[in-house]
Amino acid sequence: MRAPKRPMHAVSLWVRRQPPKVKAFLAVVAGMAALVLLRVIVHDHDNLFVTAEAVHSIGICVLIYKLTKEKTCAASNLRTFQPSIVVLFQPAPALLGVKPDPT
């Protein structure tokens, strides 16, 4: 007797067997659904911005750690890493009150 498949496993196998155009369509639909879900759930968008910046800075810290300790960083290189650092720390003076906010 064969063990029953888990629903998520069955869905992931089905998605893997689909052609690239179908996978792209499913990715677009999933992205739009995620945006609609965020729109419904998040009431204060400032909190969403702060959370996104925090997650981004955690990712940058992980990349810095990997570069310093392991001397390698899979799926990243210095050319893509430097602009990310600039984007991360550019709003820092405005958040700290060093320069006035233009709005």
Secondary structure, DSSP 4 states (H G I P E B T S, - for coil): -PPPPPHHHHHHHHHHHS-HHHHHHHHHHHHHHHHHHHHHH-S-HHHHHHHHHHHHHHHHHHHHHHHHHTS--TT--HHHHHHHHHHHHTTHHHHHTSS----
